[in-house]
Amino acid sequence: MTLQENKVRLIDLGKNVTAEWLEKQIDFCIQKLEKNMERYGTAFPSASATNGIYRIKPNDDWTNGFWTGMLWLAYEWTGNDRFLKRALENIQSFQQRLDDHFVLDHHDIGFLYSLSAGAGYRITGDEACKKELLQAADVLTARFQEQGNFIQAWGKCGDPKEYRLIIDSLINLPLLFEAAKISGDASYAETAEKHYRTLLDTVIRENATTFHTYYFDPTNGKPTHGATHQGNSDDSIWARGQSWAVLGIPLNEVSMGATVAPEIYSSVVDVFIENLPSDLVPYWDFDFNDALPSEKDSSALAIAACGLLEASSLDAYPEAASIAAGMIYQLGELYTTKDLPENEGLLLHGVYAHGEGKGIDEPNLWGDYFYFEALMRLAKPEWQRYW
């Protein structure tokens, strides 16, 4: 299919997204979360499922915020205090993790704390949530490297083998913009904007495709080369990486008060849509297609849909909201677990890290979260995002 054909199909599918359809999908999500919440207690589900079941584990991964974020979404939709109580219990766990600096030597602080303390502060106004968000922002800014003007993704700060950023970091930066807003300390936003500008200049190739990760010379901070960590090859287009750009660019532009998106943005979206296969749900890397298939990554489509809904506020892409609605309709009709009551995920057919054999053709927490977030965005356009 061509780019235009895929856009037309998505727009046509989006016409099926009615208020009744959205309510039915959200009710399905709520019922699944209620059942899962009973089993998980105050612990957390694993990043991805195994045979449709999430392992129960402590608050020790980069993905735990997605679970808490879904609890906040459920509370906002239902008003049920059971979701509020469990989300606030999670907040205490995230505070303990900060105090112990437990498995926080990475950049995914935004994934963890925007969806937990950040959402909690927006919804409840609780000062403890505000304090936690600012403490988390301090952890993230501590990873900023003056040599290169970027936030180091992983490992010990300054480690020459890990002197790099990754495209996922786009979704961690809104934490810093929010910290600047609620504290009055502009340095948080300045750090975020420096990293954002560096990322746009490196990870996004001239043809609007994306590297997963980009390395810098630790001695002088100069960019050296792009590579992949979870894609099929250094030169391929990792589907979820491209979707992080579809979401992350408008998230950060809105956070910076922009009224238009960078010129490259429409081309980034074009790349994603043009590479969608016949059922419009991407393979985990765009090296693969219907003629050369591999496993799908439904989470990438959910992320991209949220990105287009965010971009619609900037008029950054023609008919962005209608295309996003089509993406979510396709997922809702073909890729949810609505007919599999024992499966604990919301979305089927995700991929965590294909090269490592992790979470292949399984639900994952970010896919579940972004599907639910997209439904909320469509059902309540006035909803205030947690990022």
N, C-alpha and C positions, 0 to 999 in steps of 0.2 A: 504494500500500500504506500501511496505517496503521503507527504506531509498534509496536503490539503484534504486528501481522502480521509485520513485519520481524524483530522479536526472536524470534518463534517459528520463523521460517524459519532464522535464523542458529543458533539452538540446535539445531535438527534437523540442519543441515549439520555442526555441530561434533561430532556423534556419530560421524561418519566419520573423525575424526582419531584414528587408532590409532598405536601405537608403530611398527608396520611402515610406515604411511603417512608418518610424520614422518621416519623413517630414509631412506626413498626420496627425500623432498624435500631433506633435508640433503645426501645424497650427490650429488644433482643440483647443488646450490649449490657443493659442494666441487669437483666436476669442472669446473664453469664457471670457478671462481676459479683452479684450477691452470692452465687454458689461458690465461686472461687474464694471470696473473702472468708467464708466459713472455714475452708480448708487451710488457708494460709495463716490465719490468725494475725499476729503482729509481725510475722516474718514476711519474706518477700519471695515472689516467683523468680525463677532463673531467667536469663536473658532470652533464651529460646526454649521451646518445648522439645520433648522427646516422645514420639508417638502421640503427640497431641496433649501431653501432660507436662506442666511446668514443675520443675524440682523446687522444693521449698528450701530457702537458704537465708542467711543473715544479710544485713545491709552492707554488702561488700563489693558491689559491681557498679559499672557505669550506667546501667539500665534501670536501677531501682526507682528513679524518679518517674518513669513512665507508669508504673503501677500506681503510685500516689497521685499522679496527674489524672488517671482514670477515675480514682475515687473522688477527686474534686469535681470532675465533669459529672459524675453520677449524682453527687450532692447538689450541684447547681441545677440539674435537670429535675430531680425528684424532691429536693428539700428534706430528704430522709436523713435524720440525725445519725443513723448508723454509719453512713458514709462519712459524715463530718467527724464523728468520734474516731473512726479508724484512721482517717487522714491526719488528724491531730496527733494520734499515737505515732504515726509514721514520722511526723515532724520532730518528735522527741528523739526518735532513732537517728534522724539526720543530724540533729544537734550533737548527739553523742559522737557520731562519726566525725564531725568537724573538730570537736574537742580533743579527740584521740588522733586526729589526722590519719584516719584509717582508710587505706587504699585510695588516697587522693592525690597521688603524684602523677596526675594527668590533667588534661584540659577539659574533661567532660563534666566540669563543675556545673555548667549551665543546664545540661541534661538532668543532673541530679537536683539542683536547687531552684531552678526556675519553676519546675513542675511540683515542687513540694512547698518550701517556704515561700517562694515567690507567689505561687497561686494562693497559698494560705493567707498571705498579707493582703492580696487584692480582694479576696472574698470576705475575710473576717476583720481585717484591720488590726489583727493581733500584733502587738509590739514585739513579742518574742519571735514571730516570723520575720519581722523587719530586721531585727538584730541578727538572726540566722542568715538571712540573705546577704547582709553586708559582710558578715564574717566569711561567707562563701566567696563573695566577690574579692575579698582580700587574698584568699587562697589562689584564685585564678590570676589575678594581676601579678602575683609573686612569680608566675611562670613567664612573664614578659621578658624577652631578650632584646636589649638595646642594640646589640649587634645583629641587625637584620630587621628590627621592628616587627616582631611577631611573638605570639604566645606559643611556647614549645608544647607539642602535643603530648608526648609520653616521656617517661623515664626521669632520671635525675637531671635537674636543670643544668644546662651547659654540657651535658654528655655529648661529645662530638658525633657519636653514632646515632644519636636521637635528636640532632639539631635540625628540626623540621616542624612544619605545620601540616595539618590535613584538612580536607575540605569540610569534614563534619564540624569543624570549629565554628563555622558560620552560625550554628544554632546555639553555641555557648555564649556568644557575644551579647545578646540581648540582656543577659543577667547583669552585665556591666553598665549598660545604658540605664537599666532600671535602678541599679545601685546609685548612679549619679543623680537620678531624678529624685529619689527619696532621701538621699543624704545631703544633697547640695554640693557634693564634691565632684567637680568636673573631671578630675583626673581619671576616674573610672571610664568615663565616656571617651576621653582622649586615648587611653590605652586600647579600647575596643576599636576606635576608628583607625588607629595606626595599623593594627593587625588586619582589619578589614581591607584597607587599601593595599597592604602587602599581598594579601591573599588574592585579590582581584588581579594583581599584576603578575602572579606566578602560576597559581593552580589552574586558572582558566586559559586554555590555549587560544591561539589567534582564531581558530575555526569554531570557537565557542564550545568545544568539548572540554572535558575536565580531567586533570590528574587527580588521583586520590591524595597524594602527598607530595610535598616539595621540600627539598633539602637546601640548607644554607651553609656557607663556610663559616665555622665558628670563630675564625681568626679575624675576619673582616666583615662578616654579615652579608656577603654577597650571595644572591641566589645561585645555586649550582645546577640542579637538575630535578625534574619531576619523575615520579615513580608510582607504583601501586603497592598497597598492602593487602587489599581484599579483592581487587579486580583480577581479570584474567591475565593481563600483562601490563607492563608499564605504559604501553601505547594504546591500550584499549579504553573503552568508555565503561566504567563500572556504573551500572544503572543507578544504584542508590547514591553514588557520589554525584551524578548529574542531578538527581532529585534534591540532594542537599543544596545545590546551587539554585534550583528552581524555588525552593523555600527560603533559603538563607539570604539571598540578595534582597528581596522585598522586605523581609523581617528587619534587616539592618537599616535599609534605606528609610523605612517608616520610623524606626527608632531614632534616626538622626534628623528627623523632621523633613525629609525630602518629599517633594511633590511629584517627582518623576523618577523613573528607574534608569540606571546606566544603559547606554545604547546597546551594549552587548547582551542585555538580559533577554530580549525577544529571541535572539539567536540561540541562547542557552535553552530556552523552552522549545524552540523549533527542533533542536537536536533530540531532545527527549521524546517529543511526540512523533517525529519522523521515524524513530527507531522502534516504535511499538509494533508488536506482531499482530496477527489477525484478530486475536481476542482482546487486544489493546492493553494487556497486562504484560509488563516487560520481563524478558529473561534477565537473569541476575547480572549479566554483562552483555553489552551490545555487540560483542563479537558473535553472539548467538542470535539466531533468527529461526523462522519456521522451517527453513531449508536445512539449517544446522542447529537443532534445538538443544536446550539444556534445561535446568530447573528455572522456574519462574521466581521472581521476587515481588510478591504483592505489596510489600511494605514500601517499595520505591514509588508505586503509583499513589498510595495513600499520602505519602510525603509531598509528592508533586501536586496533588489536588489541594492540599493545604497551602502550598506555595502560590498556586494560581488564585486561590481565594484571597490570600493576602495581597497579591499583585493587583487584584481588581480595584483596590482602594487607590492605587497609583495610576490607573489606566495604563498599566505597563505592558499589557498583552491583549490583543483584540479578543473579545468574548471569553475572557479568562474564566469568569464565574460559570458560564455555561459549559465550557470544556471540563472544568473541575467537577461539575455535577455529573457529567457523563462518566468520568473516571470512577466516581464513588458509586454510581448506579451499577456499573459493570462489576465492581468488587462486591457490592451488596447482593447482586443476583447470582454470581458465579463463584465467589471466593470466600464467603463467610462459612462459619461452622453452624449455621442456624439449624441444619438437619442432622447435626452430630452432637447430641447433648453431652456426651462424655468427653468431648474435646474441650480443653480449657481456653483455647485461643479464641479470638474474634475472627481473625483472617487466616485462611489456609495458604499454603504454598509460598512461604517466605524463605529467605536464605540469610543466614548470619555471615559466616565466613567460609566460602566454598572451598578455598584452597586448604583450609585447616579441617575440613569435614565437620564444621560446626553448624548446627541448625539448618540443615539442608532439607527443603520441602517440609518445613514445620512452621507453626505460628511463632512469632517473636513479639516481644513487648512493645517495641516502637511501632511495628505495623499495627498492632491492636490499638495503641494510643492514637496514632495519627488518623486511623479510620474513624475512631470515636470523635476526635477533634474536628475532622472534616464534617461529620454529621452535625455536630453542634454549630459549626460556622454556617452551614446551610440552613439549619432549622431556626437559628437565632442570629441573624446578621448583626445584631447589636451586641452579641457576646464579646466580652473582653478577653483576648487571648492571654495565656500565662507567660508567654515569652517576652 
